[in-house]
Amino acid sequence: MRMAFETDAIVIGAGAVGLATGRAFALRGHETLVLEAQGAIGQGISSRNSEVIHAGLYYPTGSLKARLCVLGRQLLYAYLDKYHIAHQRCGKLVVATEPHEAARLEAIFRQAGENGVEGLQRLSGEQARALEPELNATAAILSPDSGVMDAHGYMGNMAGEISALGGAIVINTPFVGASPIPGGGFVVRTGGDAATEVTTRYLVIAAGLGAQDAAATVDTFPAAQIPRLHYGKGVYFTCAGKAPFGRLVYPLPIPGALGTHYRRDLGGQARFGPDLDFVDAPDYTVDPARADAFYDTIRRFWPGLKDGALVPDYAGIRPKLHGPGELQTDFRIDGAEAHGLAGLIALFGIESPGLTSSLAIGDEVVRRLVD
């Protein structure tokens, strides 16, 4: 006898990736619930990032990050244009500030080409300074399709789409656990003021920093298939005065991250960050003393930064799957081939470029489960 499920799909987490996944289900006609433990959407990783639209330059050939970032960026710009969500395709300069960095810069250019990134240009230091006169660079890559966006406007629009398509975003509803149903599907248990159980055909864990804990509450999910979570803290500083550059400016990547970069946000404010510090637990305080390292890093590409100009802004925590000194890892989109539970996908390590990739990730998840 075929099971009559109360809903077709449940997505755990209402950040950018969870909402994009819920939207992808709803667009295919599946009744969808997106469960969020907090009192509003987008309160986790999605609210504490750079709001940068990445082109897909850095990621290893054949990786999920490379494929989903390039596709996701294309989908994202079309989406932002269609719904008139604030964004700027301002472009990005990846800069070498010393002659010995030229080989690493060239390696990034070649990697970006292998990833299918369009429109890249090699620039001399003189050409880069012609675009951004206050820049210090011996060479640069111009990525014209990098940009910045309003992440909250984007998430709010997706939430509206899900509701319009008959789905629901259920806030203040923590995920407590789930049990597989013989023959397929899951009983999902929720907490909060309206604790309940709901049966669903498909279950997606898109809980960001809480993904590992969520997976551990699913009965028979093998513990060995839950990767260790490392908290990668990054802080941001704003800069008083006029923003020095119109384009994003990125130095060469640091081990484990893209490094402290510059952006002018949609309001015209100059912002720098994030750095990377592995911490034992989420902590969103910004130590003003970290500005010392920021001054050293920023002055390599912007020598005109004045003493005392940096002001502590905010901090974010990235759900990294690698620790200090380890190689940066790929996204994990784990289906039954990894954990043995048909109808379930668990997303682990969805950090940068997760926002850019979100629409492509949502489509990928639903394609694997449904199509």
C-alpha positions as a Markdown table, in Angstrom:
| # | Residue | x | y | z |
|---|---|---|---|---|
| 1 | Met | 0.0 | 0.0 | 0.0 |
| 2 | Arg | 1.4 | 3.4 | -0.9 |
| 3 | Met | 1.9 | 5.8 | 2.0 |
| 4 | Ala | -0.2 | 9.0 | 2.1 |
| 5 | Phe | 2.3 | 11.6 | 3.3 |
| 6 | Glu | 1.2 | 14.8 | 5.0 |
| 7 | Thr | 3.6 | 16.8 | 2.9 |
| 8 | Asp | 5.9 | 16.0 | 0.0 |
| 9 | Ala | 9.1 | 17.7 | 1.2 |
| 10 | Ile | 10.5 | 19.2 | 4.4 |
| 11 | Val | 13.6 | 21.3 | 4.3 |
| 12 | Ile | 15.5 | 22.0 | 7.6 |
| 13 | Gly | 16.8 | 25.6 | 7.6 |
| 14 | Ala | 15.5 | 28.8 | 6.1 |
| 15 | Gly | 18.8 | 30.3 | 5.0 |
| 16 | Ala | 19.6 | 31.0 | 1.3 |
| 17 | Val | 20.3 | 27.4 | 0.5 |
| 18 | Gly | 17.3 | 26.0 | 2.4 |
| 19 | Leu | 15.0 | 28.5 | 0.8 |
| 20 | Ala | 16.4 | 27.9 | -2.7 |
| 21 | Thr | 15.8 | 24.2 | -2.1 |
| 22 | Gly | 12.3 | 24.7 | -0.9 |
| 23 | Arg | 11.6 | 26.9 | -3.9 |
| 24 | Ala | 12.9 | 24.2 | -6.3 |
| 25 | Phe | 10.6 | 21.7 | -4.7 |
| 26 | Ala | 7.6 | 24.0 | -4.9 |
| 27 | Leu | 8.3 | 25.0 | -8.5 |
| 28 | Arg | 8.0 | 21.3 | -9.4 |
| 29 | Gly | 4.6 | 21.1 | -7.7 |
| 30 | His | 5.7 | 19.5 | -4.5 |
| 31 | Glu | 4.0 | 20.6 | -1.3 |
| 32 | Thr | 6.9 | 21.9 | 0.8 |
| 33 | Leu | 7.6 | 23.0 | 4.4 |
| 34 | Val | 10.7 | 24.9 | 5.3 |
| 35 | Leu | 11.4 | 24.6 | 9.0 |
| 36 | Glu | 13.4 | 27.3 | 10.8 |
| 37 | Ala | 14.3 | 27.2 | 14.5 |
| 38 | Gln | 14.8 | 31.0 | 14.7 |
| 39 | Gly | 12.1 | 33.7 | 14.6 |
| 40 | Ala | 12.8 | 34.8 | 11.1 |
| 41 | Ile | 14.4 | 33.6 | 7.9 |
| 42 | Gly | 18.1 | 34.0 | 7.1 |
| 43 | Gln | 19.4 | 34.5 | 10.7 |
| 44 | Gly | 22.4 | 32.2 | 10.4 |
| 45 | Ile | 25.3 | 32.1 | 7.9 |
| 46 | Ser | 23.2 | 33.9 | 5.3 |
| 47 | Ser | 23.0 | 37.0 | 7.4 |
| 48 | Arg | 26.7 | 37.2 | 8.2 |
| 49 | Asn | 28.6 | 37.1 | 5.0 |
| 50 | Ser | 30.0 | 39.5 | 2.4 |
| 51 | Glu | 26.9 | 39.4 | 0.1 |
| 52 | Val | 29.4 | 38.9 | -2.7 |
| 53 | Ile | 28.4 | 37.3 | -6.0 |
| 54 | His | 31.3 | 35.1 | -6.8 |
| 55 | Ala | 32.3 | 34.3 | -10.4 |
| 56 | Gly | 33.8 | 30.8 | -9.6 |
| 57 | Leu | 37.6 | 31.5 | -10.1 |
| 58 | Tyr | 39.3 | 29.5 | -7.4 |
| 59 | Tyr | 37.7 | 26.1 | -7.0 |
| 60 | Pro | 39.3 | 22.8 | -8.1 |
| 61 | Thr | 38.4 | 21.4 | -11.5 |
| 62 | Gly | 35.3 | 19.1 | -11.3 |
| 63 | Ser | 34.4 | 20.1 | -7.7 |
| 64 | Leu | 30.9 | 20.9 | -6.7 |
| 65 | Lys | 32.0 | 24.4 | -5.8 |
| 66 | Ala | 33.4 | 25.1 | -9.2 |
| 67 | Arg | 30.3 | 23.7 | -11.1 |
| 68 | Leu | 27.6 | 25.1 | -8.8 |
| 69 | Cys | 29.2 | 28.5 | -8.3 |
| 70 | Val | 29.4 | 29.2 | -12.1 |
| 71 | Leu | 25.9 | 27.9 | -12.7 |
| 72 | Gly | 24.6 | 29.5 | -9.6 |
| 73 | Arg | 26.0 | 32.9 | -10.4 |
| 74 | Gln | 24.3 | 32.8 | -13.8 |
| 75 | Leu | 21.0 | 31.8 | -12.3 |
| 76 | Leu | 21.3 | 34.3 | -9.5 |
| 77 | Tyr | 21.9 | 37.3 | -11.8 |
| 78 | Ala | 18.9 | 36.3 | -13.8 |
| 79 | Tyr | 16.8 | 36.0 | -10.7 |
| 80 | Leu | 17.9 | 39.3 | -9.2 |
| 81 | Asp | 17.2 | 41.0 | -12.5 |
| 82 | Lys | 13.8 | 39.4 | -12.9 |
| 83 | Tyr | 12.5 | 40.4 | -9.4 |
| 84 | His | 14.4 | 43.8 | -9.2 |
| 85 | Ile | 16.4 | 42.8 | -6.2 |
| 86 | Ala | 19.2 | 45.2 | -5.4 |
| 87 | His | 22.6 | 44.2 | -6.7 |
| 88 | Gln | 25.6 | 45.6 | -8.6 |
| 89 | Arg | 27.7 | 43.7 | -11.1 |
| 90 | Cys | 30.6 | 45.9 | -10.1 |
| 91 | Gly | 33.4 | 43.5 | -11.1 |
| 92 | Lys | 36.4 | 42.3 | -9.1 |
| 93 | Leu | 40.2 | 42.7 | -9.2 |
| 94 | Val | 42.3 | 39.8 | -7.8 |
| 95 | Val | 45.6 | 41.5 | -7.2 |
| 96 | Ala | 49.3 | 40.5 | -6.9 |
| 97 | Thr | 51.1 | 43.1 | -4.8 |
| 98 | Glu | 54.6 | 41.7 | -5.2 |
| 99 | Pro | 56.3 | 40.4 | -8.4 |
| 100 | His | 56.8 | 37.0 | -6.8 |
| 101 | Glu | 53.0 | 36.5 | -6.6 |
| 102 | Ala | 52.7 | 36.5 | -10.4 |
| 103 | Ala | 52.8 | 32.7 | -10.7 |
| 104 | Arg | 50.0 | 32.3 | -8.2 |
| 105 | Leu | 47.9 | 34.9 | -9.9 |
| 106 | Glu | 48.4 | 33.1 | -13.3 |
| 107 | Ala | 47.4 | 29.8 | -11.7 |
| 108 | Ile | 44.1 | 31.4 | -10.6 |
| 109 | Phe | 43.5 | 32.7 | -14.1 |
| 110 | Arg | 44.1 | 29.2 | -15.6 |
| 111 | Gln | 41.9 | 27.6 | -12.9 |
| 112 | Ala | 39.1 | 30.0 | -13.6 |
| 113 | Gly | 39.3 | 29.2 | -17.3 |
| 114 | Glu | 39.0 | 25.5 | -16.6 |
| 115 | Asn | 35.9 | 26.3 | -14.5 |
| 116 | Gly | 34.2 | 28.1 | -17.4 |
| 117 | Val | 34.3 | 31.6 | -15.9 |
| 118 | Glu | 33.6 | 34.1 | -18.6 |
| 119 | Gly | 35.2 | 37.4 | -19.6 |
| 120 | Leu | 38.3 | 37.3 | -17.4 |
| 121 | Gln | 41.2 | 39.7 | -18.3 |
| 122 | Arg | 44.8 | 39.7 | -17.3 |
| 123 | Leu | 45.9 | 43.2 | -16.3 |
| 124 | Ser | 49.3 | 44.8 | -15.7 |
| 125 | Gly | 49.8 | 46.8 | -12.6 |
| 126 | Glu | 49.5 | 50.0 | -14.7 |
| 127 | Gln | 46.2 | 48.8 | -16.3 |
| 128 | Ala | 44.8 | 47.9 | -12.8 |
| 129 | Arg | 45.7 | 51.3 | -11.5 |
| 130 | Ala | 44.0 | 52.9 | -14.5 |
| 131 | Leu | 40.8 | 51.3 | -13.2 |
| 132 | Glu | 41.4 | 51.9 | -9.5 |
| 133 | Pro | 43.9 | 54.7 | -9.0 |
| 134 | Glu | 44.5 | 54.1 | -5.3 |
| 135 | Leu | 45.3 | 50.4 | -5.8 |
| 136 | Asn | 48.7 | 48.9 | -5.3 |
| 137 | Ala | 49.2 | 46.0 | -7.8 |
| 138 | Thr | 52.0 | 44.6 | -9.8 |
| 139 | Ala | 49.4 | 42.5 | -11.8 |
| 140 | Ala | 45.7 | 41.7 | -11.6 |
| 141 | Ile | 42.8 | 39.6 | -12.9 |
| 142 | Leu | 39.6 | 41.5 | -13.8 |
| 143 | Ser | 36.5 | 39.4 | -13.2 |
| 144 | Pro | 33.7 | 41.5 | -14.7 |
| 145 | Asp | 30.8 | 39.2 | -13.5 |
| 146 | Ser | 31.6 | 39.4 | -9.8 |
| 147 | Gly | 29.3 | 41.6 | -7.8 |
| 148 | Val | 27.4 | 42.4 | -4.6 |
| 149 | Met | 23.8 | 41.8 | -3.7 |
| 150 | Asp | 21.0 | 42.3 | -1.1 |
| 151 | Ala | 21.0 | 38.8 | 0.5 |
| 152 | His | 18.0 | 39.5 | 2.7 |
| 153 | Gly | 15.9 | 40.9 | -0.2 |
| 154 | Tyr | 16.8 | 37.7 | -2.1 |
| 155 | Met | 15.8 | 35.4 | 0.7 |
| 156 | Gly | 12.6 | 37.3 | 1.3 |
| 157 | Asn | 11.6 | 37.0 | -2.3 |
| 158 | Met | 12.2 | 33.2 | -2.3 |
| 159 | Ala | 10.1 | 32.9 | 0.9 |
| 160 | Gly | 7.3 | 34.7 | -0.9 |
| 161 | Glu | 7.6 | 32.4 | -3.9 |
| 162 | Ile | 7.4 | 29.3 | -1.7 |
| 163 | Ser | 4.2 | 30.7 | 0.0 |
| 164 | Ala | 2.6 | 31.7 | -3.3 |
| 165 | Leu | 3.2 | 28.2 | -4.7 |
| 166 | Gly | 1.4 | 26.6 | -1.7 |
| 167 | Gly | 4.4 | 25.9 | 0.5 |
| 168 | Ala | 5.1 | 27.3 | 4.0 |
| 169 | Ile | 8.0 | 28.7 | 6.0 |
| 170 | Val | 7.5 | 27.6 | 9.6 |
| 171 | Ile | 9.6 | 29.8 | 12.0 |
| 172 | Asn | 10.2 | 29.1 | 15.7 |
| 173 | Thr | 10.1 | 25.4 | 14.9 |
| 174 | Pro | 13.3 | 23.6 | 15.7 |
| 175 | Phe | 14.0 | 20.2 | 14.1 |
| 176 | Val | 14.1 | 17.6 | 16.8 |
| 177 | Gly | 14.6 | 14.4 | 14.8 |
| 178 | Ala | 13.3 | 12.1 | 12.1 |
| 179 | Ser | 12.7 | 8.4 | 11.7 |
| 180 | Pro | 12.6 | 6.5 | 8.3 |
| 181 | Ile | 9.3 | 4.9 | 7.4 |
| 182 | Pro | 9.5 | 1.3 | 6.0 |
| 183 | Gly | 9.0 | 1.6 | 2.3 |
| 184 | Gly | 10.1 | 5.2 | 2.1 |
| 185 | Gly | 9.6 | 8.6 | 3.7 |
| 186 | Phe | 10.1 | 10.0 | 7.1 |
| 187 | Val | 8.4 | 11.0 | 10.3 |
| 188 | Val | 9.8 | 14.4 | 11.2 |
| 189 | Arg | 9.6 | 15.6 | 14.8 |
| 190 | Thr | 9.6 | 19.3 | 15.6 |
| 191 | Gly | 9.8 | 21.2 | 18.8 |
| 192 | Gly | 8.8 | 24.7 | 19.9 |
| 193 | Asp | 5.4 | 25.9 | 21.1 |
| 194 | Ala | 3.6 | 23.8 | 18.5 |
| 195 | Ala | 5.7 | 20.5 | 18.8 |
| 196 | Thr | 4.3 | 17.9 | 16.3 |
| 197 | Glu | 5.1 | 15.1 | 14.0 |
| 198 | Val | 4.8 | 15.3 | 10.2 |
| 199 | Thr | 5.3 | 12.6 | 7.6 |
| 200 | Thr | 7.1 | 13.5 | 4.4 |
| 201 | Arg | 8.4 | 11.8 | 1.3 |
| 202 | Tyr | 11.6 | 13.8 | 1.1 |
| 203 | Leu | 13.8 | 15.4 | 3.8 |
| 204 | Val | 16.6 | 17.8 | 3.2 |
| 205 | Ile | 19.0 | 19.0 | 5.9 |
| 206 | Ala | 20.2 | 22.5 | 5.0 |
| 207 | Ala | 20.9 | 23.7 | 8.5 |
| 208 | Gly | 24.3 | 25.4 | 8.1 |
| 209 | Leu | 26.1 | 25.3 | 11.4 |
| 210 | Gly | 23.5 | 22.9 | 12.7 |
| 211 | Ala | 23.7 | 20.4 | 9.9 |
| 212 | Gln | 25.8 | 17.9 | 11.8 |
| 213 | Asp | 23.6 | 18.0 | 14.9 |
| 214 | Ala | 20.5 | 17.7 | 12.7 |
| 215 | Ala | 21.9 | 14.6 | 10.9 |
| 216 | Ala | 22.7 | 13.0 | 14.2 |
| 217 | Thr | 19.0 | 13.1 | 15.3 |
| 218 | Val | 17.9 | 11.1 | 12.2 |
| 219 | Asp | 17.4 | 7.5 | 13.3 |
| 220 | Thr | 19.9 | 5.1 | 11.6 |
| 221 | Phe | 21.9 | 7.9 | 10.0 |
| 222 | Pro | 25.4 | 6.5 | 10.3 |
| 223 | Ala | 27.6 | 8.5 | 12.6 |
| 224 | Ala | 30.7 | 7.8 | 10.6 |
| 225 | Gln | 29.1 | 9.7 | 7.6 |
| 226 | Ile | 28.7 | 12.9 | 9.6 |
| 227 | Pro | 31.8 | 15.0 | 9.0 |
| 228 | Arg | 33.5 | 16.9 | 11.8 |
| 229 | Leu | 32.4 | 20.6 | 12.0 |
| 230 | His | 35.0 | 23.3 | 12.4 |
| 231 | Tyr | 33.9 | 26.8 | 13.3 |
| 232 | Gly | 35.7 | 29.2 | 11.0 |
| 233 | Lys | 35.2 | 32.7 | 12.5 |
| 234 | Gly | 35.7 | 35.8 | 10.3 |
| 235 | Val | 35.3 | 39.4 | 11.4 |
| 236 | Tyr | 34.6 | 42.5 | 9.3 |
| 237 | Phe | 35.6 | 46.1 | 9.7 |
| 238 | Thr | 34.2 | 49.2 | 8.0 |
| 239 | Cys | 36.2 | 52.2 | 6.9 |
| 240 | Ala | 35.4 | 55.8 | 7.7 |
| 241 | Gly | 35.2 | 58.2 | 4.7 |
| 242 | Lys | 34.8 | 57.7 | 1.0 |
| 243 | Ala | 35.1 | 54.2 | -0.4 |
| 244 | Pro | 38.4 | 53.9 | -2.2 |
| 245 | Phe | 37.4 | 51.5 | -4.9 |
| 246 | Gly | 34.3 | 50.9 | -7.0 |
| 247 | Arg | 35.2 | 47.2 | -7.7 |
| 248 | Leu | 35.7 | 44.4 | -5.3 |
| 249 | Val | 39.4 | 43.9 | -4.5 |
| 250 | Tyr | 40.8 | 40.6 | -3.4 |
| 251 | Pro | 44.4 | 39.7 | -2.5 |
| 252 | Leu | 45.6 | 36.2 | -3.2 |
| 253 | Pro | 43.9 | 33.5 | -1.1 |
| 254 | Ile | 45.1 | 32.5 | 2.3 |
| 255 | Pro | 45.2 | 28.8 | 3.4 |
| 256 | Gly | 41.6 | 27.7 | 4.0 |
| 257 | Ala | 39.9 | 30.9 | 2.7 |
| 258 | Leu | 39.9 | 33.7 | 0.1 |
| 259 | Gly | 41.4 | 36.1 | 2.6 |
| 260 | Thr | 40.5 | 39.6 | 3.8 |
| 261 | His | 39.0 | 41.5 | 0.9 |
| 262 | Tyr | 37.4 | 44.8 | 0.1 |
| 263 | Arg | 33.9 | 45.5 | -1.1 |
| 264 | Arg | 31.8 | 48.6 | -1.4 |
| 265 | Asp | 28.4 | 47.6 | -0.3 |
| 266 | Leu | 25.1 | 48.7 | -1.9 |
| 267 | Gly | 25.0 | 51.7 | 0.4 |
| 268 | Gly | 28.4 | 52.9 | -0.6 |
| 269 | Gln | 30.2 | 51.8 | 2.6 |
| 270 | Ala | 33.7 | 50.4 | 2.4 |
| 271 | Arg | 34.0 | 47.1 | 4.2 |
| 272 | Phe | 36.9 | 44.7 | 4.7 |
| 273 | Gly | 36.9 | 41.0 | 5.8 |
| 274 | Pro | 36.6 | 38.3 | 6.7 |
| 275 | Asp | 39.7 | 37.0 | 8.2 |
| 276 | Leu | 39.9 | 33.4 | 9.5 |
| 277 | Asp | 40.2 | 32.2 | 13.0 |
| 278 | Phe | 39.2 | 28.7 | 14.1 |
| 279 | Val | 37.2 | 28.9 | 17.3 |
| 280 | Asp | 35.7 | 26.3 | 19.7 |
| 281 | Ala | 32.1 | 27.6 | 19.6 |
| 282 | Pro | 30.2 | 30.3 | 17.8 |
| 283 | Asp | 31.1 | 33.8 | 19.0 |
| 284 | Tyr | 30.0 | 36.9 | 17.2 |
| 285 | Thr | 32.0 | 39.5 | 19.1 |
| 286 | Val | 34.6 | 41.6 | 17.2 |
| 287 | Asp | 37.8 | 42.2 | 19.0 |
| 288 | Pro | 39.0 | 45.7 | 18.0 |
| 289 | Ala | 42.6 | 44.5 | 18.4 |
| 290 | Arg | 42.2 | 42.4 | 15.2 |
| 291 | Ala | 42.3 | 45.7 | 13.3 |
| 292 | Asp | 46.1 | 45.6 | 13.6 |
| 293 | Ala | 46.3 | 42.6 | 11.2 |
| 294 | Phe | 43.7 | 44.2 | 8.9 |
| 295 | Tyr | 45.8 | 47.3 | 8.5 |
| 296 | Asp | 48.8 | 45.2 | 7.5 |
| 297 | Thr | 46.8 | 43.2 | 5.0 |
| 298 | Ile | 44.8 | 46.1 | 3.5 |
| 299 | Arg | 47.8 | 48.3 | 3.0 |
| 300 | Arg | 49.4 | 45.8 | 0.7 |
| 301 | Phe | 46.8 | 46.7 | -1.9 |
| 302 | Trp | 45.6 | 50.1 | -0.5 |
| 303 | Pro | 48.6 | 52.0 | 0.9 |
| 304 | Gly | 46.5 | 55.0 | 1.5 |
| 305 | Leu | 44.5 | 53.5 | 4.4 |
| 306 | Lys | 44.9 | 56.0 | 7.3 |
| 307 | Asp | 45.6 | 55.1 | 10.9 |
| 308 | Gly | 42.4 | 54.9 | 12.9 |
| 309 | Ala | 40.1 | 54.5 | 9.9 |
| 310 | Leu | 38.9 | 51.0 | 10.6 |
| 311 | Val | 35.8 | 50.5 | 12.8 |
| 312 | Pro | 34.7 | 47.0 | 14.1 |
| 313 | Asp | 31.6 | 45.9 | 12.2 |
| 314 | Tyr | 30.3 | 42.3 | 12.6 |
| 315 | Ala | 31.4 | 38.6 | 12.6 |
| 316 | Gly | 30.3 | 35.5 | 10.9 |
| 317 | Ile | 31.0 | 31.8 | 11.5 |
| 318 | Arg | 31.6 | 29.4 | 8.5 |
| 319 | Pro | 30.8 | 25.7 | 8.8 |
| 320 | Lys | 34.1 | 24.4 | 7.6 |
| 321 | Leu | 34.9 | 20.7 | 7.1 |
| 322 | His | 38.6 | 21.3 | 7.4 |
| 323 | Gly | 40.6 | 22.5 | 10.4 |
| 324 | Pro | 43.8 | 24.6 | 10.7 |
| 325 | Gly | 46.5 | 23.6 | 8.3 |
| 326 | Glu | 44.2 | 21.3 | 6.3 |
| 327 | Leu | 43.3 | 21.6 | 2.7 |
| 328 | Gln | 40.0 | 23.4 | 2.0 |
| 329 | Thr | 37.2 | 20.9 | 1.3 |
| 330 | Asp | 34.3 | 20.8 | -1.2 |
| 331 | Phe | 30.6 | 21.1 | -0.6 |
| 332 | Arg | 29.0 | 17.8 | 0.7 |
| 333 | Ile | 25.7 | 17.0 | -0.8 |
| 334 | Asp | 25.1 | 13.6 | 0.7 |
| 335 | Gly | 22.4 | 11.3 | -0.6 |
| 336 | Ala | 21.5 | 7.7 | -0.1 |
| 337 | Glu | 24.8 | 6.7 | -1.7 |
| 338 | Ala | 26.6 | 8.1 | 1.4 |
| 339 | His | 24.2 | 7.4 | 4.3 |
| 340 | Gly | 21.8 | 4.7 | 3.0 |
| 341 | Leu | 18.6 | 6.6 | 3.6 |
| 342 | Ala | 16.5 | 7.0 | 0.4 |
| 343 | Gly | 14.7 | 10.3 | 0.1 |
| 344 | Leu | 17.2 | 12.2 | 2.4 |
| 345 | Ile | 19.9 | 14.6 | 1.4 |
| 346 | Ala | 22.2 | 16.2 | 4.0 |
| 347 | Leu | 24.2 | 19.3 | 3.1 |
| 348 | Phe | 27.5 | 19.8 | 5.0 |
| 349 | Gly | 30.1 | 22.5 | 4.7 |
| 350 | Ile | 28.0 | 24.9 | 2.7 |
| 351 | Glu | 30.1 | 28.0 | 3.2 |
| 352 | Ser | 31.4 | 30.4 | 0.5 |
| 353 | Pro | 30.4 | 30.3 | -2.3 |
| 354 | Gly | 27.1 | 29.0 | -0.9 |
| 355 | Leu | 25.1 | 32.2 | -1.3 |
| 356 | Thr | 26.1 | 32.5 | -5.0 |
| 357 | Ser | 25.5 | 28.8 | -5.6 |
| 358 | Ser | 22.2 | 28.6 | -3.7 |
| 359 | Leu | 19.8 | 28.3 | -6.7 |
| 360 | Ala | 22.0 | 25.7 | -8.3 |
| 361 | Ile | 22.3 | 23.8 | -5.1 |
| 362 | Gly | 18.6 | 23.8 | -4.7 |
| 363 | Asp | 18.1 | 22.5 | -8.2 |
| 364 | Glu | 20.8 | 19.9 | -7.7 |
| 365 | Val | 19.2 | 18.6 | -4.5 |
| 366 | Val | 15.7 | 18.3 | -6.0 |
| 367 | Arg | 17.1 | 16.7 | -9.2 |
| 368 | Arg | 18.9 | 14.0 | -7.2 |
| 369 | Leu | 15.8 | 13.3 | -5.1 |
| 370 | Val | 13.0 | 13.6 | -7.6 |
| 371 | Asp | 14.1 | 13.7 | -11.2 |
